[in-house]
Amino acid sequence: MKLPKNCTVESIETIHANISKLMEEEILVMNAKDVEKFDISFVQLLLALEKTGKSFTFAEPSDGLTEYLKLYRLEKYLA
């Protein structure tokens, strides 16, 4: 699943819908190379996904997203 350039409140419903369609996959892989902007709504979505026990990871995370994931101690999801 390719993440949009802006993972913000404006796009979070679409991201959530796309993730929901892929919940049957063994591991959800999110391509994050184009992610430039993100906000707390994206972090909330990731934390909710983590809480479900669903395995997920990020392929090609952007530098900004990598720093953000480390800040929130979610770096274990970096591919």
MOPAC internal coordinates of N, CA, C and O (Angstrom, degrees):
PM7 1SCF
backbone

  N    0.0000 0     0.00 0     0.00 0    0    0    0
  C    1.4442 1     0.00 0     0.00 0    1    0    0
  C    1.5223 1   108.20 1     0.00 0    2    1    0
  O    1.2310 1   120.63 1   -52.22 1    3    2    1
  N    1.3046 1   116.39 1   127.78 1    3    2    1
  C    1.4643 1   120.54 1   179.53 1    5    3    2
  C    1.5222 1   109.68 1   -92.23 1    6    5    3
  O    1.2310 1   120.94 1   -53.16 1    7    6    5
  N    1.3191 1   115.81 1   126.84 1    7    6    5
  C    1.4602 1   120.88 1   177.37 1    9    7    6
  C    1.5246 1   109.95 1   -82.42 1   10    9    7
  O    1.2310 1   120.30 1   -31.89 1   11   10    9
  N    1.3234 1   117.02 1   148.11 1   11   10    9
  C    1.4631 1   120.18 1   179.20 1   13   11   10
  C    1.5276 1   111.98 1   -73.34 1   14   13   11
  O    1.2310 1   121.39 1   -12.11 1   15   14   13
  N    1.3034 1   114.96 1   167.89 1   15   14   13
  C    1.4636 1   122.58 1   178.04 1   17   15   14
  C    1.5290 1   111.00 1   -58.80 1   18   17   15
  O    1.2310 1   120.68 1   140.57 1   19   18   17
  N    1.3219 1   116.30 1   -39.43 1   19   18   17
  C    1.4652 1   121.75 1  -179.15 1   21   19   18
  C    1.5243 1   110.16 1  -115.15 1   22   21   19
  O    1.2310 1   120.68 1   -71.56 1   23   22   21
  N    1.3102 1   116.31 1   108.44 1   23   22   21
  C    1.4713 1   122.34 1   176.58 1   25   23   22
  C    1.5248 1   107.28 1   -99.09 1   26   25   23
  O    1.2310 1   121.88 1  -106.95 1   27   26   25
  N    1.3150 1   114.01 1    73.05 1   27   26   25
  C    1.4614 1   121.16 1  -175.10 1   29   27   26
  C    1.5249 1   109.41 1  -124.15 1   30   29   27
  O    1.2310 1   121.20 1    -1.72 1   31   30   29
  N    1.3012 1   115.30 1   178.28 1   31   30   29
  C    1.4601 1   120.76 1  -177.73 1   33   31   30
  C    1.5317 1   111.60 1   -54.48 1   34   33   31
  O    1.2310 1   120.05 1   149.29 1   35   34   33
  N    1.3124 1   117.51 1   -30.71 1   35   34   33
  C    1.4624 1   121.11 1  -179.87 1   37   35   34
  C    1.5262 1   112.52 1   -66.48 1   38   37   35
  O    1.2310 1   119.91 1   151.29 1   39   38   37
  N    1.3270 1   117.78 1   -28.71 1   39   38   37
  C    1.4666 1   120.93 1  -176.52 1   41   39   38
  C    1.5232 1   113.31 1  -113.29 1   42   41   39
  O    1.2310 1   119.64 1  -179.48 1   43   42   41
  N    1.3175 1   118.29 1     0.52 1   43   42   41
  C    1.4664 1   120.52 1  -171.82 1   45   43   42
  C    1.5291 1   112.48 1   -65.02 1   46   45   43
  O    1.2310 1   119.52 1   146.19 1   47   46   45
  N    1.3232 1   118.52 1   -33.81 1   47   46   45
  C    1.4689 1   120.16 1   178.96 1   49   47   46
  C    1.5229 1   111.05 1   -64.09 1   50   49   47
  O    1.2310 1   120.55 1   139.58 1   51   50   49
  N    1.3154 1   116.55 1   -40.42 1   51   50   49
  C    1.4639 1   120.60 1   178.32 1   53   51   50
  C    1.5214 1   110.46 1   -66.92 1   54   53   51
  O    1.2310 1   120.36 1   136.75 1   55   54   53
  N    1.3244 1   116.92 1   -43.25 1   55   54   53
  C    1.4663 1   120.87 1   178.03 1   57   55   54
  C    1.5256 1   109.51 1   -60.43 1   58   57   55
  O    1.2310 1   120.39 1   133.94 1   59   58   57
  N    1.3154 1   116.86 1   -46.06 1   59   58   57
  C    1.4635 1   121.49 1   179.55 1   61   59   58
  C    1.5290 1   110.92 1   -60.25 1   62   61   59
  O    1.2310 1   120.24 1   136.16 1   63   62   61
  N    1.3186 1   117.14 1   -43.84 1   63   62   61
  C    1.4687 1   121.14 1   179.18 1   65   63   62
  C    1.5239 1   110.98 1   -62.01 1   66   65   63
  O    1.2310 1   120.24 1   138.41 1   67   66   65
  N    1.3286 1   117.15 1   -41.59 1   67   66   65
  C    1.4641 1   121.01 1   178.97 1   69   67   66
  C    1.5195 1   111.41 1   -66.22 1   70   69   67
  O    1.2310 1   120.32 1   140.20 1   71   70   69
  N    1.3196 1   117.00 1   -39.80 1   71   70   69
  C    1.4635 1   120.91 1   177.12 1   73   71   70
  C    1.5260 1   109.84 1   -64.53 1   74   73   71
  O    1.2310 1   120.29 1   137.07 1   75   74   73
  N    1.3110 1   117.05 1   -42.93 1   75   74   73
  C    1.4705 1   121.53 1  -179.30 1   77   75   74
  C    1.5258 1   111.66 1   -58.40 1   78   77   75
  O    1.2310 1   120.46 1   143.13 1   79   78   77
  N    1.3215 1   116.72 1   -36.87 1   79   78   77
  C    1.4652 1   121.32 1   179.26 1   81   79   78
  C    1.5261 1   112.00 1   -66.80 1   82   81   79
  O    1.2310 1   120.51 1   156.95 1   83   82   81
  N    1.3330 1   116.63 1   -23.05 1   83   82   81
  C    1.4653 1   121.06 1  -174.76 1   85   83   82
  C    1.5271 1   113.49 1  -106.49 1   86   85   83
  O    1.2310 1   119.82 1  -168.40 1   87   86   85
  N    1.3032 1   117.95 1    11.60 1   87   86   85
  C    1.4627 1   120.81 1  -176.06 1   89   87   86
  C    1.5301 1   113.16 1   -65.16 1   90   89   87
  O    1.2310 1   119.74 1   162.00 1   91   90   89
  N    1.3203 1   118.10 1   -18.00 1   91   90   89
  C    1.4647 1   121.10 1   178.53 1   93   91   90
  C    1.5316 1   112.02 1   -78.65 1   94   93   91
  O    1.2310 1   120.58 1   163.59 1   95   94   93
  N    1.3203 1   116.50 1   -16.41 1   95   94   93
  C    1.4634 1   120.17 1   178.59 1   97   95   94
  C    1.5250 1   109.56 1   -64.63 1   98   97   95
  O    1.2310 1   120.76 1   -33.03 1   99   98   97
  N    1.3327 1   116.16 1   146.97 1   99   98   97
  C    1.4654 1   119.99 1   179.53 1  101   99   98
  C    1.5257 1   111.08 1   -61.33 1  102  101   99
  O    1.2310 1   121.28 1   131.29 1  103  102  101
  N    1.3239 1   115.15 1   -48.71 1  103  102  101
  C    1.4655 1   121.17 1   177.10 1  105  103  102
  C    1.5262 1   107.38 1  -130.58 1  106  105  103
  O    1.2310 1   120.91 1   -49.60 1  107  106  105
  N    1.3043 1   115.86 1   130.40 1  107  106  105
  C    1.4611 1   121.61 1   178.00 1  109  107  106
  C    1.5272 1   107.89 1   -87.41 1  110  109  107
  O    1.2310 1   120.46 1   -63.02 1  111  110  109
  N    1.3210 1   116.72 1   116.98 1  111  110  109
  C    1.4605 1   121.80 1   179.31 1  113  111  110
  C    1.5219 1   107.86 1  -107.50 1  114  113  111
  O    1.2310 1   121.26 1   -58.17 1  115  114  113
  N    1.3299 1   115.20 1   121.83 1  115  114  113
  C    1.4613 1   120.86 1  -179.50 1  117  115  114
  C    1.5254 1   109.26 1  -109.76 1  118  117  115
  O    1.2310 1   120.66 1   -60.85 1  119  118  117
  N    1.3301 1   116.34 1   119.15 1  119  118  117
  C    1.4543 1   120.82 1   176.79 1  121  119  118
  C    1.5262 1   107.47 1   -79.23 1  122  121  119
  O    1.2310 1   121.21 1   -62.36 1  123  122  121
  N    1.3221 1   115.28 1   117.64 1  123  122  121
  C    1.4672 1   120.66 1  -173.23 1  125  123  122
  C    1.5210 1   113.22 1  -118.10 1  126  125  123
  O    1.2310 1   120.21 1  -158.56 1  127  126  125
  N    1.3237 1   117.20 1    21.44 1  127  126  125
  C    1.4643 1   118.86 1  -175.44 1  129  127  126
  C    1.5213 1   113.55 1   -67.32 1  130  129  127
  O    1.2310 1   119.93 1   154.40 1  131  130  129
  N    1.3405 1   117.74 1   -25.60 1  131  130  129
  C    1.4646 1   120.34 1  -178.02 1  133  131  130
  C    1.5239 1   114.08 1   -95.34 1  134  133  131
  O    1.2310 1   120.27 1   178.19 1  135  134  133
  N    1.3271 1   117.09 1    -1.81 1  135  134  133
  C    1.4694 1   120.30 1  -176.26 1  137  135  134
  C    1.5268 1   110.01 1   -66.92 1  138  137  135
  O    1.2310 1   121.07 1   -58.45 1  139  138  137
  N    1.3211 1   115.57 1   121.55 1  139  138  137
  C    1.4637 1   121.93 1   177.87 1  141  139  138
  C    1.5187 1   112.03 1  -113.64 1  142  141  139
  O    1.2310 1   120.96 1   143.25 1  143  142  141
  N    1.3349 1   115.77 1   -36.75 1  143  142  141
  C    1.4660 1   119.86 1  -178.19 1  145  143  142
  C    1.5224 1   109.41 1  -126.25 1  146  145  143
  O    1.2310 1   121.17 1   -35.13 1  147  146  145
  N    1.3220 1   115.37 1   144.87 1  147  146  145
  C    1.4538 1   121.68 1   176.61 1  149  147  146
  C    1.5095 1   107.15 1  -156.78 1  150  149  147
  O    1.2310 1   120.96 1   -21.76 1  151  150  149
  N    1.3064 1   115.78 1   158.24 1  151  150  149
  C    1.4574 1   119.50 1  -179.69 1  153  151  150
  C    1.5259 1   109.80 1  -139.16 1  154  153  151
  O    1.2310 1   120.82 1     8.38 1  155  154  153
  N    1.3057 1   116.04 1  -171.62 1  155  154  153
  C    1.4575 1   121.00 1  -174.69 1  157  155  154
  C    1.5268 1   111.87 1   -63.78 1  158  157  155
  O    1.2310 1   119.61 1   153.95 1  159  158  157
  N    1.3227 1   118.36 1   -26.05 1  159  158  157
  C    1.4656 1   119.42 1   178.10 1  161  159  158
  C    1.5290 1   110.66 1   -63.66 1  162  161  159
  O    1.2310 1   120.49 1   145.57 1  163  162  161
  N    1.3283 1   116.66 1   -34.43 1  163  162  161
  C    1.4630 1   121.05 1   177.45 1  165  163  162
  C    1.5257 1   109.98 1   -69.27 1  166  165  163
  O    1.2310 1   120.20 1   137.75 1  167  166  165
  N    1.3170 1   117.22 1   -42.25 1  167  166  165
  C    1.4675 1   120.94 1   177.60 1  169  167  166
  C    1.5275 1   109.78 1   -62.35 1  170  169  167
  O    1.2310 1   120.17 1   137.15 1  171  170  169
  N    1.3200 1   117.27 1   -42.85 1  171  170  169
  C    1.4674 1   120.90 1   178.19 1  173  171  170
  C    1.5251 1   110.94 1   -59.94 1  174  173  171
  O    1.2310 1   120.47 1   139.02 1  175  174  173
  N    1.3178 1   116.70 1   -40.98 1  175  174  173
  C    1.4561 1   120.45 1   177.99 1  177  175  174
  C    1.5255 1   110.64 1   -62.85 1  178  177  175
  O    1.2310 1   120.23 1   136.53 1  179  178  177
  N    1.3276 1   117.16 1   -43.47 1  179  178  177
  C    1.4642 1   120.70 1   179.07 1  181  179  178
  C    1.5239 1   111.43 1   -64.00 1  182  181  179
  O    1.2310 1   120.45 1   137.15 1  183  182  181
  N    1.3201 1   116.75 1   -42.85 1  183  182  181
  C    1.4617 1   120.26 1   179.36 1  185  183  182
  C    1.5284 1   111.00 1   -65.25 1  186  185  183
  O    1.2310 1   120.15 1   141.93 1  187  186  185
  N    1.3248 1   117.31 1   -38.07 1  187  186  185
  C    1.4663 1   120.76 1   176.87 1  189  187  186
  C    1.5263 1   110.35 1   -65.91 1  190  189  187
  O    1.2310 1   120.53 1   139.88 1  191  190  189
  N    1.3247 1   116.60 1   -40.12 1  191  190  189
  C    1.4578 1   121.13 1   177.84 1  193  191  190
  C    1.5244 1   110.10 1   -63.94 1  194  193  191
  O    1.2310 1   120.63 1   137.17 1  195  194  193
  N    1.3158 1   116.40 1   -42.83 1  195  194  193
  C    1.4607 1   121.30 1   177.79 1  197  195  194
  C    1.5319 1   110.45 1   -60.51 1  198  197  195
  O    1.2310 1   120.58 1   139.20 1  199  198  197
  N    1.3026 1   116.49 1   -40.80 1  199  198  197
  C    1.4668 1   121.79 1  -178.17 1  201  199  198
  C    1.5330 1   112.12 1   -63.98 1  202  201  199
  O    1.2310 1   119.95 1   151.53 1  203  202  201
  N    1.3334 1   117.71 1   -28.47 1  203  202  201
  C    1.4645 1   120.97 1   178.65 1  205  203  202
  C    1.5234 1   111.73 1   -71.77 1  206  205  203
  O    1.2310 1   120.68 1   163.35 1  207  206  205
  N    1.3268 1   116.30 1   -16.65 1  207  206  205
  C    1.4563 1   120.14 1  -177.42 1  209  207  206
  C    1.5183 1   112.81 1    87.71 1  210  209  207
  O    1.2310 1   120.43 1  -177.13 1  211  210  209
  N    1.3222 1   116.78 1     2.87 1  211  210  209
  C    1.4624 1   121.61 1   179.71 1  213  211  210
  C    1.5214 1   109.84 1   -69.60 1  214  213  211
  O    1.2310 1   120.65 1   -47.82 1  215  214  213
  N    1.3319 1   116.37 1   132.18 1  215  214  213
  C    1.4614 1   120.88 1   176.64 1  217  215  214
  C    1.5215 1   109.17 1   -77.81 1  218  217  215
  O    1.2310 1   121.07 1   -50.05 1  219  218  217
  N    1.3262 1   115.56 1   129.95 1  219  218  217
  C    1.4616 1   119.65 1   176.75 1  221  219  218
  C    1.5167 1   109.88 1  -147.82 1  222  221  219
  O    1.2310 1   121.66 1   -21.78 1  223  222  221
  N    1.3128 1   114.44 1   158.22 1  223  222  221
  C    1.4549 1   121.23 1   179.43 1  225  223  222
  C    1.5265 1   108.57 1  -150.92 1  226  225  223
  O    1.2310 1   121.24 1   -15.25 1  227  226  225
  N    1.3275 1   115.23 1   164.75 1  227  226  225
  C    1.4584 1   121.64 1   177.65 1  229  227  226
  C    1.5152 1   109.02 1  -110.77 1  230  229  227
  O    1.2310 1   120.60 1   -51.42 1  231  230  229
  N    1.3216 1   116.45 1   128.58 1  231  230  229
  C    1.4572 1   121.85 1   173.98 1  233  231  230
  C    1.5223 1   107.40 1   -97.16 1  234  233  231
  O    1.2310 1   120.83 1   -44.52 1  235  234  233
  N    1.3009 1   116.02 1   135.48 1  235  234  233
  C    1.4646 1   122.40 1   177.16 1  237  235  234
  C    1.5296 1   113.51 1    50.77 1  238  237  235
  O    1.2310 1   119.61 1  -127.95 1  239  238  237
  N    1.3254 1   118.35 1    52.05 1  239  238  237
  C    1.4705 1   118.89 1  -179.44 1  241  239  238
  C    1.5261 1   111.68 1   -65.78 1  242  241  239
  O    1.2310 1   120.81 1   -38.47 1  243  242  241
  N    1.3108 1   116.06 1   141.53 1  243  242  241
  C    1.4645 1   120.62 1   176.26 1  245  243  242
  C    1.5272 1   108.88 1   -66.21 1  246  245  243
  O    1.2310 1   120.63 1   -18.86 1  247  246  245
  N    1.3170 1   116.41 1   161.14 1  247  246  245
  C    1.4660 1   120.51 1   179.98 1  249  247  246
  C    1.5243 1   111.56 1   -59.87 1  250  249  247
  O    1.2310 1   120.88 1   137.27 1  251  250  249
  N    1.3202 1   115.92 1   -42.73 1  251  250  249
  C    1.4624 1   119.91 1  -179.68 1  253  251  250
  C    1.5180 1   112.11 1   -62.66 1  254  253  251
  O    1.2310 1   120.58 1   137.41 1  255  254  253
  N    1.3217 1   116.50 1   -42.59 1  255  254  253
  C    1.4602 1   120.25 1   179.37 1  257  255  254
  C    1.5239 1   110.45 1   -66.78 1  258  257  255
  O    1.2310 1   120.50 1   140.89 1  259  258  257
  N    1.3191 1   116.65 1   -39.11 1  259  258  257
  C    1.4643 1   120.57 1   177.97 1  261  259  258
  C    1.5212 1   110.70 1   -58.89 1  262  261  259
  O    1.2310 1   120.30 1   133.44 1  263  262  261
  N    1.3179 1   117.03 1   -46.56 1  263  262  261
  C    1.4711 1   120.99 1   178.70 1  265  263  262
  C    1.5263 1   110.85 1   -61.20 1  266  265  263
  O    1.2310 1   120.72 1   137.03 1  267  266  265
  N    1.3182 1   116.23 1   -42.97 1  267  266  265
  C    1.4628 1   122.47 1  -178.45 1  269  267  266
  C    1.5303 1   110.79 1   -63.97 1  270  269  267
  O    1.2310 1   120.58 1   136.44 1  271  270  269
  N    1.3375 1   116.49 1   -43.56 1  271  270  269
  C    1.4593 1   120.10 1   178.93 1  273  271  270
  C    1.5227 1   111.15 1   -63.71 1  274  273  271
  O    1.2310 1   120.52 1   141.88 1  275  274  273
  N    1.3120 1   116.62 1   -38.12 1  275  274  273
  C    1.4658 1   120.23 1   176.88 1  277  275  274
  C    1.5223 1   110.63 1   -64.83 1  278  277  275
  O    1.2310 1   120.49 1   139.38 1  279  278  277
  N    1.3150 1   116.66 1   -40.62 1  279  278  277
  C    1.4587 1   121.58 1   179.17 1  281  279  278
  C    1.5296 1   111.08 1   -58.78 1  282  281  279
  O    1.2310 1   120.52 1   139.96 1  283  282  281
  N    1.3319 1   116.61 1   -40.04 1  283  282  281
  C    1.4616 1   121.67 1  -179.06 1  285  283  282
  C    1.5314 1   112.83 1   -94.08 1  286  285  283
  O    1.2310 1   121.13 1  -167.37 1  287  286  285
  N    1.3351 1   115.45 1    12.63 1  287  286  285
  C    1.4679 1   122.60 1   178.03 1  289  287  286
  C    1.5314 1   112.18 1    57.04 1  290  289  287
  O    1.2310 1   121.33 1  -139.38 1  291  290  289
  N    1.3057 1   115.07 1    40.62 1  291  290  289
  C    1.4619 1   121.90 1   177.11 1  293  291  290
  C    1.5297 1   111.28 1  -113.36 1  294  293  291
  O    1.2310 1   120.50 1  -162.85 1  295  294  293
  N    1.3324 1   116.65 1    17.15 1  295  294  293
  C    1.4645 1   119.95 1  -176.68 1  297  295  294
  C    1.5224 1   112.90 1   -64.86 1  298  297  295
  O    1.2310 1   119.80 1   163.68 1  299  298  297
  N    1.3250 1   117.98 1   -16.32 1  299  298  297
  C    1.4644 1   120.09 1   178.04 1  301  299  298
  C    1.5325 1   111.24 1   -62.78 1  302  301  299
  O    1.2310 1   120.34 1   164.42 1  303  302  301
  N    1.3321 1   116.95 1   -15.58 1  303  302  301
  C    1.4582 1   120.58 1  -179.92 1  305  303  302
  C    1.5264 1   113.32 1   -92.90 1  306  305  303
  O    1.2310 1   120.23 1  -176.05 1  307  306  305
  N    1.3055 1   117.16 1     3.95 1  307  306  305
  C    1.4630 1   120.30 1   176.30 1  309  307  306
  C    1.5233 1   108.67 1   -78.37 1  310  309  307
  O    1.2310 1   120.34 1   -46.78 1  311  310  309
  N    1.3277 1   116.95 1   133.22 1  311  310  309
  C    1.4727 1   121.24 1  -178.54 1  313  311  310
  C    1.5115 1   110.51 1   -72.32 1  314  313  311
  O    1.2310 1   120.10 1   180.00 1  315  314  313

